[in-house]
């Protein structure tokens, strides 16, 4: 043990004789280890954020969603003369899938952009017609009042619940409960306000991102009765008419084992009623979650491999410096050999120096890597304040970036450190052996 300590002390002494050179050589390993830990942490954070988006849909849910088909393929659902494009899920579909044995609850949803008015205040909102199950399904929390109830649906009542941002824009600091707003040509009494919820990114290929800040929730039966299924979209010089009965149907099943069989049953059921055109899709969050986990593994491997390249580059730098050091210390090596040092002694001395360099660089790199969440948080703060402040939505990628938190993969710490030491050993063997093989007589003659 004392011999090992002596070798380490000599290695430290030799490296400290050239502090700047040793420090610069170490930087390659430092940034290599840091990049491995940081990139894996960012990858873990991004993957966890994606999995969170999927989990918010519910691992025991099956979601059927309406999809607008290409116009040329929609002749079966609309005539060219009427210019009415009818597509999507039907009210009859709700009854069909609701009768499946494994279904425990069902939440139909109908969405429509509209202008909300109160006095002189106007705001473009998204009207969401649904049932009481919409609140827990989307993890919304009431700030005041009540949400849409079954009684509201049964009585076709003209009531609505506002998102907190809508209440602020239309009513300012007034209490909106009991007051009314106008949606289209109909007046709705405000019965509740929900707290602001972070927007969700798009999930899969069928579910678009959801921004809950400008939502107005109404009973879906009232929606169908008062607002109807027809949507008129006007553009410069033209207009189009669409007819959609149901935007989305979310089914909850008894357990995770029943999710996939239920999804297949839903697909078969809807296929029977939508033979003319493919105007729907069935999304299974459980399947998306499994895909997200697989992508997470691939993501970590790819990012780790890219970051590991910088470690290899750092190792090449160590080899280069150590070869130059051997040339500088040729006379010293000759004196040691003349005094009885063996080739193994010289090899272990130079190899220890490279291990000390790479090991120290690894430790510093780990410390920097542990600060990744803090540094990333500062970058997010800068992006939010300088680029996204005051914007409604900065895009799905921007939203995911600003909400994502890097997660240190603790297994990456020993992995990165071990890899850095291994790099030191691999790239230090050749210079060490080159030093040991020097002829003592020739080394003593070296100037």
C-alpha positions as CSV (number, residue, x, y, z in Angstrom):
1,X,0.0,0.0,0.0
2,X,2.8,2.4,0.9
3,X,4.4,1.7,-2.5
4,X,1.2,2.6,-4.3
5,X,0.9,5.8,-2.2
6,X,4.5,6.7,-3.1
7,X,3.8,6.2,-6.8
8,X,0.7,8.4,-6.6
9,X,2.6,11.1,-4.7
10,X,5.3,11.1,-7.4
11,X,2.7,11.3,-10.1
12,X,1.0,14.3,-8.5
13,X,4.4,16.0,-8.0
14,X,5.3,15.5,-11.7
15,X,1.9,16.8,-12.9
16,X,2.0,19.8,-10.6
17,X,5.4,20.9,-12.1
18,X,3.4,21.8,-15.2
19,X,0.1,23.0,-13.8
20,X,-1.3,24.8,-16.9
21,X,-0.4,21.9,-19.2
22,X,-1.9,19.3,-16.9
23,X,-5.0,21.4,-16.4
24,X,-5.5,21.9,-20.2
25,X,-5.0,18.2,-20.8
26,X,-7.5,17.4,-18.1
27,X,-10.2,19.6,-19.7
28,X,-10.9,17.0,-22.4
29,X,-11.8,14.5,-19.8
30,X,-13.7,17.1,-17.7
31,X,-16.0,18.1,-20.5
32,X,-16.3,14.6,-21.7
33,X,-17.6,13.3,-18.4
34,X,-19.8,16.5,-18.0
35,X,-21.3,16.0,-21.4
36,X,-22.1,12.3,-20.7
37,X,-23.9,13.2,-17.5
38,X,-25.6,16.3,-18.8
39,X,-26.9,14.8,-22.1
40,X,-28.2,11.7,-20.3
41,X,-29.9,14.0,-17.7
42,X,-31.5,16.0,-20.4
43,X,-32.5,12.8,-22.3
44,X,-34.0,11.4,-19.1
45,X,-35.9,14.6,-18.4
46,X,-37.3,14.8,-22.0
47,X,-38.3,11.1,-21.9
48,X,-39.9,11.6,-18.5
49,X,-41.8,14.6,-19.8
50,X,-43.1,12.6,-22.8
51,X,-44.1,9.7,-20.5
52,X,-45.9,12.2,-18.2
53,X,-47.9,13.5,-21.2
54,X,-48.9,9.9,-22.0
55,X,-49.8,9.1,-18.4
56,X,-52.0,12.1,-18.2
57,X,-54.2,10.4,-20.8
58,X,-54.6,7.5,-18.4
59,X,-53.0,4.1,-18.6
60,X,-56.4,2.4,-18.4
61,X,-58.1,4.7,-21.0
62,X,-58.9,4.1,-24.7
63,X,-59.4,7.3,-26.7
64,X,-61.3,7.5,-30.0
65,X,-60.8,10.8,-31.8
66,X,-62.4,12.4,-34.9
67,X,-60.0,13.1,-37.8
68,X,-60.7,15.3,-40.7
69,X,-60.2,13.2,-43.9
70,X,-58.8,14.6,-47.1
71,X,-61.5,16.5,-49.1
72,X,-61.2,14.3,-52.1
73,X,-62.0,11.1,-50.1
74,X,-65.0,12.6,-48.4
75,X,-67.5,12.3,-51.2
76,X,-69.4,9.6,-49.3
77,X,-70.1,12.0,-46.4
78,X,-70.9,15.2,-48.3
79,X,-72.1,16.4,-51.6
80,X,-70.0,18.8,-53.6
81,X,-73.1,21.1,-54.2
82,X,-73.8,21.5,-50.5
83,X,-70.1,21.9,-49.7
84,X,-70.8,20.3,-46.3
85,X,-68.1,18.0,-45.1
86,X,-69.5,15.5,-42.6
87,X,-67.0,13.4,-40.8
88,X,-65.9,12.1,-37.4
89,X,-67.5,10.2,-34.5
90,X,-71.3,10.0,-34.1
91,X,-73.6,10.1,-31.2
92,X,-74.6,6.6,-32.0
93,X,-70.9,5.5,-31.6
94,X,-71.1,6.6,-28.0
95,X,-73.9,4.2,-27.3
96,X,-72.2,1.3,-29.1
97,X,-68.8,1.5,-27.3
98,X,-70.5,2.3,-24.0
99,X,-72.1,-1.2,-24.0
100,X,-68.7,-3.0,-24.1
101,X,-68.3,-5.2,-21.0
102,X,-64.9,-3.9,-20.0
103,X,-65.9,-0.2,-20.1
104,X,-66.5,1.4,-16.7
105,X,-67.1,5.0,-17.7
106,X,-67.2,7.2,-20.8
107,X,-66.5,10.9,-21.4
108,X,-67.7,12.3,-24.8
109,X,-66.2,15.6,-25.9
110,X,-67.2,18.1,-28.5
111,X,-64.9,21.1,-29.2
112,X,-65.5,24.2,-31.2
113,X,-63.7,27.6,-31.5
114,X,-66.0,30.6,-30.9
115,X,-66.0,34.1,-29.6
116,X,-67.1,34.8,-26.0
117,X,-68.5,38.2,-25.1
118,X,-69.4,40.0,-21.9
119,X,-70.2,43.6,-22.2
120,X,-67.5,45.2,-24.4
121,X,-65.0,42.4,-23.7
122,X,-64.5,39.8,-26.3
123,X,-62.2,36.8,-26.4
124,X,-61.6,33.9,-28.8
125,X,-62.2,30.7,-26.8
126,X,-62.6,27.0,-27.3
127,X,-66.0,25.8,-26.3
128,X,-65.8,22.3,-24.8
129,X,-69.0,20.3,-24.5
130,X,-68.6,17.4,-22.1
131,X,-69.8,15.8,-18.9
132,X,-68.8,15.8,-15.2
133,X,-66.1,13.3,-16.0
134,X,-64.1,15.8,-18.0
135,X,-62.8,17.5,-14.8
136,X,-60.9,14.5,-13.3
137,X,-60.0,13.1,-16.7
138,X,-57.9,16.2,-17.5
139,X,-56.8,16.8,-13.9
140,X,-58.5,20.2,-13.7
141,X,-59.1,21.9,-10.3
142,X,-62.0,24.2,-9.5
143,X,-61.1,27.6,-8.2
144,X,-64.7,28.5,-7.4
145,X,-68.3,27.4,-8.1
146,X,-69.1,24.0,-9.6
147,X,-68.3,22.1,-12.7
148,X,-70.7,20.8,-15.3
149,X,-73.0,18.2,-13.6
150,X,-75.2,15.4,-14.8
151,X,-78.3,17.5,-13.9
152,X,-77.1,20.3,-16.2
153,X,-76.9,17.8,-19.0
154,X,-80.3,16.2,-18.2
155,X,-82.0,19.6,-18.2
156,X,-80.1,21.1,-21.2
157,X,-79.2,24.1,-19.0
158,X,-77.4,27.1,-20.5
159,X,-74.6,27.1,-18.0
160,X,-70.8,27.2,-18.4
161,X,-67.6,27.0,-16.5
162,X,-64.7,29.3,-17.4
163,X,-61.0,28.8,-17.4
164,X,-59.3,31.2,-15.1
165,X,-57.7,33.2,-17.9
166,X,-61.1,33.6,-19.7
167,X,-62.7,34.8,-16.4
168,X,-59.9,37.4,-16.0
169,X,-60.2,38.6,-19.6
170,X,-64.0,38.9,-19.6
171,X,-64.7,40.0,-16.1
172,X,-61.4,41.4,-14.8
173,X,-61.4,41.2,-11.0
174,X,-65.2,40.8,-10.7
175,X,-66.6,37.5,-9.5
176,X,-68.1,35.9,-12.6
177,X,-70.3,33.4,-10.8
178,X,-73.9,34.0,-11.5
179,X,-73.2,36.4,-14.4
180,X,-73.6,35.5,-18.0
181,X,-71.5,35.5,-21.2
182,X,-72.6,35.1,-24.8
183,X,-71.3,32.3,-27.0
184,X,-72.4,32.7,-30.6
185,X,-76.1,33.8,-30.2
186,X,-76.8,32.1,-26.9
187,X,-76.3,33.4,-23.4
188,X,-74.8,31.1,-20.8
189,X,-74.7,31.6,-17.0
190,X,-71.3,31.1,-15.4
191,X,-71.5,28.5,-12.6
192,X,-67.8,27.9,-12.0
193,X,-64.1,28.8,-12.7
194,X,-61.3,26.3,-13.0
195,X,-57.7,27.0,-12.2
196,X,-55.0,27.5,-14.8
197,X,-53.5,24.3,-16.1
198,X,-50.3,23.9,-18.1
199,X,-50.8,23.1,-21.7
200,X,-50.1,19.6,-22.9
201,X,-48.0,18.7,-25.9
202,X,-49.3,16.6,-28.8
203,X,-49.2,12.9,-28.0
204,X,-49.0,10.3,-30.8
205,X,-50.1,11.1,-34.3
206,X,-53.7,11.7,-33.6
207,X,-53.9,13.8,-30.4
208,X,-53.0,17.5,-30.8
209,X,-51.7,19.6,-28.0
210,X,-54.2,21.1,-25.6
211,X,-54.1,24.6,-24.3
212,X,-56.6,24.8,-21.4
213,X,-56.2,28.6,-20.8
214,X,-59.0,29.8,-23.1
215,X,-61.6,27.0,-22.5
216,X,-65.3,27.4,-21.8
217,X,-67.0,24.2,-20.6
218,X,-70.6,23.6,-21.2
219,X,-72.9,20.5,-20.9
220,X,-72.5,18.4,-24.0
221,X,-76.3,17.9,-24.3
222,X,-76.7,21.7,-24.3
223,X,-73.9,22.0,-26.9
224,X,-75.7,19.6,-29.2
225,X,-79.1,21.3,-28.7
226,X,-78.1,25.0,-28.8
227,X,-74.9,25.1,-30.9
228,X,-75.4,22.1,-33.0
229,X,-73.0,20.1,-35.2
230,X,-72.4,22.4,-38.1
231,X,-69.3,24.7,-38.2
232,X,-69.0,27.4,-40.8
233,X,-65.4,28.4,-41.7
234,X,-65.0,31.6,-43.7
235,X,-61.9,32.6,-45.6
236,X,-61.2,35.3,-48.1
237,X,-63.5,34.8,-51.0
238,X,-64.8,31.4,-49.9
239,X,-66.3,29.5,-47.0
240,X,-66.7,25.9,-46.0
241,X,-69.1,24.0,-43.8
242,X,-68.2,21.1,-41.6
243,X,-70.5,18.8,-39.6
244,X,-69.0,17.0,-36.6
245,X,-71.1,15.4,-33.8
246,X,-68.4,14.2,-31.4
247,X,-64.7,15.3,-31.3
248,X,-63.5,12.7,-28.9
249,X,-64.7,9.7,-26.8
250,X,-62.6,8.6,-23.8
251,X,-63.3,5.2,-22.4
252,X,-62.1,4.0,-19.0
253,X,-61.7,0.2,-18.7
254,X,-61.6,-2.1,-15.6
255,X,-57.8,-2.7,-15.6
256,X,-54.7,-2.5,-17.7
257,X,-55.0,-6.1,-19.0
258,X,-58.3,-5.1,-20.6
259,X,-57.0,-2.0,-22.4
260,X,-55.7,-3.7,-25.5
261,X,-58.7,-6.1,-26.0
262,X,-61.1,-3.1,-25.5
263,X,-59.2,-1.0,-28.0
264,X,-59.5,-3.8,-30.6
265,X,-63.2,-4.1,-29.8
266,X,-63.6,-0.3,-30.2
267,X,-61.8,-0.4,-33.6
268,X,-64.0,-3.2,-34.8
269,X,-67.2,-1.5,-33.6
270,X,-66.3,1.8,-35.2
271,X,-65.2,0.2,-38.4
272,X,-68.7,-1.1,-38.9
273,X,-70.2,2.3,-38.7
274,X,-67.5,4.2,-40.6
275,X,-67.0,2.0,-43.6
276,X,-67.2,4.8,-46.2
277,X,-64.2,6.9,-44.9
278,X,-61.5,6.6,-42.3
279,X,-62.5,9.7,-40.2
280,X,-61.4,8.5,-36.8
281,X,-58.5,7.0,-34.9
282,X,-58.2,5.0,-31.7
283,X,-55.3,5.9,-29.4
284,X,-54.2,3.7,-26.6
285,X,-52.1,5.5,-24.0
286,X,-50.7,2.2,-22.6
287,X,-49.3,1.4,-26.0
288,X,-47.8,4.9,-26.3
289,X,-46.3,4.5,-22.9
290,X,-44.5,1.3,-23.9
291,X,-43.2,3.0,-27.1
292,X,-42.1,6.0,-25.0
293,X,-40.0,3.7,-22.7
294,X,-38.4,2.0,-25.8
295,X,-37.6,5.4,-27.3
296,X,-36.2,6.5,-23.9
297,X,-33.7,3.6,-24.0
298,X,-32.6,4.3,-27.5
299,X,-32.4,8.1,-26.7
300,X,-30.0,7.3,-23.8
301,X,-27.8,5.1,-25.9
302,X,-27.6,7.6,-28.7
303,X,-26.9,10.6,-26.4
304,X,-24.4,8.6,-24.3
305,X,-22.6,7.5,-27.4
306,X,-22.3,11.0,-28.8
307,X,-21.1,12.3,-25.5
308,X,-18.6,9.4,-25.1
309,X,-16.9,10.6,-28.3
310,X,-15.6,13.7,-26.5
311,X,-14.1,11.4,-23.8
312,X,-12.2,9.5,-26.5
313,X,-11.0,12.9,-27.9
314,X,-9.8,13.8,-24.4
315,X,-8.0,10.4,-24.2
316,X,-6.2,11.2,-27.4
317,X,-5.1,14.5,-25.9
318,X,-3.7,12.7,-22.8
319,X,-1.7,10.3,-25.0
320,X,-0.3,13.2,-27.0
321,X,0.8,15.1,-23.9
322,X,2.2,12.0,-22.2
323,X,4.3,11.1,-25.3
324,X,5.7,14.7,-25.2
325,X,6.4,14.2,-21.5
326,X,8.3,11.0,-22.2
327,X,10.6,12.9,-24.6
328,X,11.1,15.8,-22.1
329,X,11.9,13.4,-19.2
330,X,14.1,11.0,-21.2
331,X,17.2,11.8,-19.0
332,X,15.1,11.4,-15.8
333,X,14.1,8.0,-17.0
334,X,17.7,7.0,-17.8
335,X,18.8,8.1,-14.2
336,X,16.0,6.0,-12.7
337,X,16.9,3.0,-14.7
338,X,20.6,3.4,-13.8
339,X,19.7,3.5,-10.1
340,X,17.9,0.1,-10.5
341,X,14.3,0.9,-11.5
342,X,12.7,-1.8,-13.5
343,X,10.7,-1.4,-16.7
344,X,7.6,-2.2,-14.7
345,X,8.4,0.6,-12.3
346,X,8.7,3.2,-15.1
347,X,5.5,1.9,-16.7
348,X,3.5,2.1,-13.5
349,X,4.8,5.6,-12.8
350,X,3.7,7.0,-16.2
351,X,0.5,5.0,-16.2
352,X,-0.3,6.4,-12.7
353,X,0.1,9.9,-14.0
354,X,-2.4,9.4,-16.8
355,X,-4.9,7.7,-14.4
356,X,-4.5,10.6,-11.9
357,X,-5.1,13.1,-14.8
358,X,-8.2,11.2,-16.1
359,X,-9.5,10.4,-12.6
360,X,-9.3,14.0,-11.4
361,X,-10.9,15.2,-14.6
362,X,-13.7,12.6,-14.0
363,X,-14.4,13.9,-10.5
364,X,-14.5,17.5,-11.7
365,X,-16.8,16.5,-14.6
366,X,-19.1,14.7,-12.2
367,X,-19.4,17.9,-10.1
368,X,-20.2,19.9,-13.1
369,X,-22.7,17.3,-14.3
370,X,-24.5,17.5,-11.0
371,X,-25.1,21.2,-11.6
372,X,-26.9,20.4,-14.9
373,X,-30.5,20.9,-13.5
374,X,-29.5,24.3,-12.1
375,X,-27.8,25.4,-15.3
376,X,-30.7,24.2,-17.4
377,X,-33.2,26.0,-15.2
378,X,-31.3,29.3,-15.8
379,X,-31.5,28.7,-19.6
380,X,-35.3,28.0,-19.3
381,X,-35.7,31.2,-17.3
382,X,-33.9,33.2,-19.9
383,X,-35.9,31.7,-22.7
384,X,-39.2,32.3,-20.9
385,X,-38.4,35.9,-20.0
386,X,-36.7,36.9,-23.3
387,X,-38.6,35.0,-26.0
388,X,-41.9,33.5,-24.6
389,X,-43.0,36.2,-22.2
390,X,-46.4,37.5,-23.3
391,X,-46.8,34.9,-26.0
392,X,-49.9,32.8,-25.9
393,X,-48.1,29.5,-26.6
394,X,-44.5,29.2,-27.7
395,X,-45.2,26.1,-29.7
396,X,-45.3,22.5,-28.6
397,X,-41.5,22.1,-28.6
398,X,-41.0,25.4,-26.7
399,X,-43.7,24.4,-24.2
400,X,-42.0,21.0,-23.6
401,X,-38.6,22.7,-23.3
402,X,-39.7,25.2,-20.7
403,X,-41.6,22.6,-18.7
404,X,-39.0,19.9,-18.9
405,X,-36.6,19.3,-15.9
406,X,-33.4,17.4,-16.4
407,X,-33.2,14.3,-14.3
408,X,-29.7,13.0,-13.2
409,X,-29.4,9.4,-14.1
410,X,-27.4,8.3,-11.1
411,X,-26.1,5.2,-12.8
412,X,-24.4,7.6,-15.3
413,X,-22.1,8.9,-12.5
414,X,-20.0,5.7,-11.9
415,X,-20.3,4.9,-15.6
416,X,-18.9,8.2,-16.7
417,X,-16.1,8.1,-14.1
418,X,-15.2,4.5,-14.8
419,X,-15.1,5.3,-18.5
420,X,-12.8,8.3,-17.9
421,X,-10.4,6.1,-15.9
422,X,-10.5,3.4,-18.6
423,X,-9.7,6.1,-21.2
424,X,-6.7,7.1,-19.1
425,X,-5.5,3.5,-18.9
426,X,-6.0,2.7,-22.6
427,X,-4.4,5.9,-23.9
428,X,-1.7,5.9,-21.2
429,X,-0.4,2.4,-21.8
430,X,1.5,3.2,-25.0
431,X,3.4,6.3,-23.6
432,X,4.2,4.4,-20.4
433,X,5.6,1.4,-22.3
434,X,7.5,3.7,-24.6
435,X,9.1,5.3,-21.6
436,X,9.9,1.9,-20.1
437,X,11.5,0.6,-23.3
438,X,14.1,3.4,-23.5
439,X,17.7,2.3,-23.4
440,X,19.2,3.5,-20.1
441,X,22.6,4.4,-21.7
442,X,20.9,6.3,-24.6
443,X,18.6,8.0,-22.1
444,X,21.5,9.3,-20.0
445,X,23.1,10.8,-23.1
446,X,19.9,12.6,-24.0
447,X,20.1,16.4,-23.8
